[in-house]
Amino acid sequence: MTETEPADILADPPPQHPDAPGPNECCQSGCDPCILDLYAEELQQYREALRQWQARHPEANQEARS
């Protein structure tokens, strides 16, 4: 454990950004759901989870701004 990784952050790690689809993963045939739609949903869920995590760990927000 380091000074930048307090025990509470290690016990409650930040959410992981979803992997973006590759440039050729969308087949452009109108699938429902499209992989790009699924990624957009995952990204929205990630952003909400990150906001919640940042609220639980305000010290991490300050370190990121330094």
Rosetta silent file (secondary structure, phi, psi, omega in degrees, C-alpha in Angstrom):
SEQUENCE: MTETEPADILADPPPQHPDAPGPNECCQSGCDPCILDLYAEELQQYREALRQWQARHPEANQEARS
SCORE:     score description
SCORE:     0.000 S_00000001
   1 L     0.000  136.758  179.488    0.000    0.000    0.000 S_00000001
   2 L  -111.940  174.162  178.429    1.326    3.473   -0.894 S_00000001
   3 L   -64.241  -29.472 -178.878    0.450    6.952    0.280 S_00000001
   4 L   -82.901   -7.036 -179.931   -1.585    7.477   -2.888 S_00000001
   5 L  -126.301   78.182  177.945   -3.588    4.289   -2.289 S_00000001
   6 L   -60.632  158.896 -176.970   -5.231    4.405    1.138 S_00000001
   7 H   -56.536  -37.972 -178.149   -6.725    1.166    2.435 S_00000001
   8 H   -67.339  -31.439  177.475  -10.306    2.307    1.827 S_00000001
   9 H   -72.781  -37.488  177.880   -9.603    2.924   -1.875 S_00000001
  10 H   -65.566  -35.587  178.921   -7.974   -0.491   -2.179 S_00000001
  11 H   -75.136  -24.058 -178.940  -11.030   -2.058   -0.551 S_00000001
  12 L  -133.123   75.016 -175.987  -13.354   -0.050   -2.826 S_00000001
  13 L   -67.859  156.970  178.575  -11.496    0.419   -6.132 S_00000001
  14 L   -66.874  154.610  177.626  -12.806    2.826   -8.764 S_00000001
  15 L   -65.400  153.231 -179.943  -14.977    1.412  -11.529 S_00000001
  16 L   -93.360  133.527  177.563  -13.204    0.391  -14.711 S_00000001
  17 L   -61.926  134.305  178.966  -13.888    2.284  -17.934 S_00000001
  18 L   -67.983  150.174  176.887  -15.583   -0.024  -20.447 S_00000001
  19 L   -74.350  131.440  177.633  -13.592   -1.028  -23.499 S_00000001
  20 L   -72.693  145.880  176.342  -14.697    0.819  -26.598 S_00000001
  21 L   -63.817  148.861  177.045  -15.709   -1.324  -29.556 S_00000001
  22 L   -69.615  165.666 -176.158  -13.107   -1.631  -32.259 S_00000001
  23 L   -63.065  -22.163 -178.067  -13.508    0.267  -35.545 S_00000001
  24 L  -109.983   11.541 -177.272  -14.787   -2.828  -37.354 S_00000001
  25 L   -78.924  -25.666  175.812  -17.016   -4.302  -34.636 S_00000001
  26 L   -85.587  126.819 -176.450  -20.183   -2.584  -35.841 S_00000001
  27 L   -86.726   -5.561  178.621  -21.467   -4.365  -38.939 S_00000001
  28 L    61.852   27.161 -179.568  -23.633   -1.396  -40.041 S_00000001
  29 L  -108.949   11.007  175.615  -26.617   -3.691  -40.637 S_00000001
  30 L    80.413   28.705  178.671  -28.956   -2.181  -38.059 S_00000001
  31 L   -57.012  148.191  176.237  -28.608   -4.802  -35.329 S_00000001
  32 L  -131.078  104.900    7.307  -30.796   -4.307  -32.285 S_00000001
  33 L   -89.278  149.842  175.701  -29.029   -3.795  -30.045 S_00000001
  34 L   -78.680  149.566  178.687  -26.018   -2.484  -31.908 S_00000001
  35 H   -59.532  -30.766  178.296  -22.641   -2.904  -30.233 S_00000001
  36 H   -70.216  -34.761  175.579  -22.341    0.896  -30.232 S_00000001
  37 H   -66.589  -42.542  178.710  -25.635    1.169  -28.334 S_00000001
  38 H   -62.546  -41.365  178.075  -24.421   -1.392  -25.798 S_00000001
  39 H   -63.445  -42.087  178.973  -21.176    0.557  -25.367 S_00000001
  40 H   -60.620  -40.795  177.512  -23.116    3.805  -24.849 S_00000001
  41 H   -65.543  -44.078  178.570  -25.162    2.115  -22.105 S_00000001
  42 H   -62.291  -39.348  179.739  -22.021    0.705  -20.462 S_00000001
  43 H   -65.343  -40.756  177.361  -20.393    4.140  -20.622 S_00000001
  44 H   -63.698  -43.251  177.665  -23.425    5.747  -18.975 S_00000001
  45 H   -64.374  -39.946  177.531  -23.372    3.109  -16.210 S_00000001
  46 H   -61.671  -46.776 -178.668  -19.624    3.634  -15.752 S_00000001
  47 H   -61.309  -39.664  177.924  -20.014    7.408  -15.432 S_00000001
  48 H   -67.644  -43.615  178.527  -22.720    7.000  -12.796 S_00000001
  49 H   -62.985  -38.016  178.398  -20.656    4.426  -10.889 S_00000001
  50 H   -66.119  -42.203  176.899  -17.647    6.768  -11.072 S_00000001
  51 H   -59.700  -43.302  179.043  -19.683    9.689   -9.693 S_00000001
  52 H   -65.367  -41.412  179.398  -20.831    7.489   -6.814 S_00000001
  53 H   -64.415  -43.233  179.258  -17.293    6.257   -6.175 S_00000001
  54 H   -63.125  -34.287  177.068  -15.922    9.827   -6.216 S_00000001
  55 H   -66.330  -34.487  177.797  -18.575   10.837   -3.680 S_00000001
  56 H   -77.471  -21.242 -175.690  -17.355    8.024   -1.406 S_00000001
  57 L  -130.783   66.738 -178.291  -13.691    8.985   -1.965 S_00000001
  58 H   -60.974  -27.223  179.246  -13.395   12.781   -2.130 S_00000001
  59 H   -63.643  -31.215  178.361   -9.672   12.485   -1.343 S_00000001
  60 H   -69.327  -33.613  177.938   -9.149   10.724   -4.688 S_00000001
  61 H   -64.655  -41.274 -179.752  -10.766   13.673   -6.489 S_00000001
  62 H   -67.934  -38.948  178.645   -8.294   16.078   -4.918 S_00000001
  63 H   -64.264  -37.994 -179.029   -5.297   13.869   -5.786 S_00000001
  64 H   -66.767  -29.962 -179.427   -6.424   13.683   -9.416 S_00000001
  65 H   -81.106  -18.689 -176.994   -6.534   17.489   -9.633 S_00000001
  66 L   -70.401    0.000    0.000   -3.025   17.909   -8.190 S_00000001
